[in-house]
Amino acid sequence: FAFPEALQQYERALELWSQVDDPEERAETSRIKLTRRAAETAYLSARAARAIAHIKAAIALIDPDIDPVTAGLMHERLGRYHFAAGNTDAGLAAYSEAVRLVPDEPPSAERARVLAAKGQMLMLLSHGMESRVLCEEAVRIATEVDAKAELGHALNSLGVDLALMGDFDAGLQHLYRAKEIALELDSIDD
C-alpha cells in the first residue's frame, strides 16, 4: 500500500525505458503493462491527472482493431480516472468506448467489467434504470464465466440501484454479497 513510492519507481522506469536497447526483450514486462501499472498506482495515490496521462499513453501504444479487449479495459480505467478527477462527461465517454470495444461474445470477465464500470458511473449520476440494466447484464455474465471480482463490482452498484428504487431487501442483499466479495478479494475500490 505504498502507492506514492511505487508511483515514483514506475515513473522512473518509464523515464529509463528508452535508454535500454531492446527493452521489450530485456524487461520482465512490456511498456504497455508498465504504463498501466503507473496509471493505476497514480489513481490509488489520489493523483487522477497523472493516472489519466499514463493511461492515455498506454492507450496510444495499442491498436484497438488488433486487441479490442485490452483497449476496452484501458478505456474503462480512463473512465474511472476521469471520474476521480471530477470530469463525469469524459468519464462516461470513456466507459461508453470501453463497452463498445469489448465484444459481447464470447461472454467474458472483461465484458462484465466494462458493463459494471459504466453501470457504476450511471448509478452515481442517479441514472438508476440505465445502471440497473447494465449491472444486471454484468452480473449474468460474471456468474456465467465465474468472474468473482466483476460480480462483486456489479452487485455493489446494482444493490444501490435497487434500494433507491424501493426494493430495499434485494438491494441490501446485493450490497452484503458485494462487501463479502470485496473483503475476500481485498478489492480496494469496492
N, C-alpha and C positions, 0 to 999 in steps of 0.2 A: 503493500500500500504506500510505497514511497514514490508517488506519481510524479511530483516535480523533479526529483532527482533522476528518475527513469527518463523523463522527457528530455532532460539535458543530455543524457547519454545517447538517446535515439537521434536527437538533432545533431549531435557531434558526429555520429556515424554517417548520417546523411551528408554532412559537410565534407567528410573524408571520402565518400563513395567514389567520386570522380578521380581521385588520386591513385586508385588501385587499378592495375592492369587486369582486365577481365574480372571485374568484381563479382559478376554472377557465377563465375566458375569457382572463385575462391571463398566466397561468403557462404555461410550456412543458411542464408535467407536471400530473398530477392529484394530488389529496390522497392517493388510494389508492397511486399509484406512489411518491410521496414518502415515505409512511409505510412502505411495503415496503422502500424503499432504506434508510431509517433502521434498520429491523429487521435487515436483512442486515448492515449496517455495524456495528451493535451486536454481532451474533453474531461477526463477524470481528475485533472488538475484544475478544473474550472477556468480553462483558457480556451474558450469557444472560438475566438478569432483564429488562434493558431491551429486548432483542430480543423477548422474549415479550410485554412490554407493548405494544410498537409493532405487532407482527403481530396481536395481538388487536384493537388499534384499527383496523387495516386490514380485518380480517375483519368488524368491526362496520359497516364502510362499504359492504359488498357484500351483495346478495341472492343466496343460493345457488340459488334457484329460477330466477333470470334468468340468472346466469352461474356454473353449477356448476364449470366448469373452473378459472376464476380462484379461486373459493372453495376448491376442492380443492388447488390449488397453494399457497395461503396456509396451509391446514391441514398440508400437507407440511412447510412451513417451520416451523410451530408445533411439529410433532413433532421436528424437528431441534433447535430451540432448547430444548425441554423436555429432550431427551436430553443436550444440552450442560450443562444446569443440574442434571443428575443425577436427574431425575424420569422414570424409564422408563415408569411406568404412564400418566402424562399424555401422554408422547411416543407410546406405542403407540396410545392412544386417538385422538390427532390424526392419526396415519398411517392408522388404520383409517377415519377420517372422510374423509380425502383420497381413499383408494381407493374409498369409497362414492360420493363426489361426482363424480369424473371418469369419464365414461361409457366403457364397453367399446368402443363403436362410434361413429364410425369409429375404427380404430386411430390413435393419436396419440402424439407425443413426450411429451405431458403424462401420458397413461396410463402409458407406460413409466416416466416419472419417479417417479410416486407408488408404483408397484409396486416399483421398485428401492429406493426410500427405506424402505418398510416392510420389504422383504426384508433390507436392511442392518441395521435395528434388530433384527430377529429373529435374524440371524446373530450380532450382537454379544451377544444374550441367550442364545446357544447353542441356538437352535431351528432347527438346520440343515435339517431336512427341510422345514419350513414356508417357510423362507427360500429354499431351492432352487427350490421350485415358483414362488414369486413372481418370483425373479430370472430363471429360465428364460423365463417369460412376458414379462418386461420386455425380455430380450434379443431374443426373437422379434419383439416389436412394434417395438423400436428399430431392428432390422435392416430390418424391412418399411418403416418410414417414414423411414429414413436419419437417425436421431437419434443422432449420434455421442456427445454428452455423456452421454445416458441409457444408451447402450450401454456406455460405459466404466464408469459407476457400477454398473450391474447386473453386469458381468463381474467387477468388484472383489469384490463380496460373494459371487458365485457361485464364484469361484476359491477363496475361503476355505472355503466350504461343502464343495466337492468335496474339497479337501485334507484337511479334518477328517474326511471320510467315507472317507478312504483312497485316493482317486483323485488321487494327487499330481501325475502328469503333466498331466492335464487342468486341475487346479486351478492349477498354475504357469503353464500356457499362458494361461489366462484372466487371471491376475494380470499377466503380462507385457504382454498386449494392453491391459489396463486402464491400466497405467502409461504405455504409449505414447500412448494417447488423452489421458490426464491431462496429460502433458507437451506434447502437440501443442496442446491447448485451454487450457493454463495454468490448469487446474482446481485451485484451492487445496484444496478439500475432498478430492478424490480423489488 
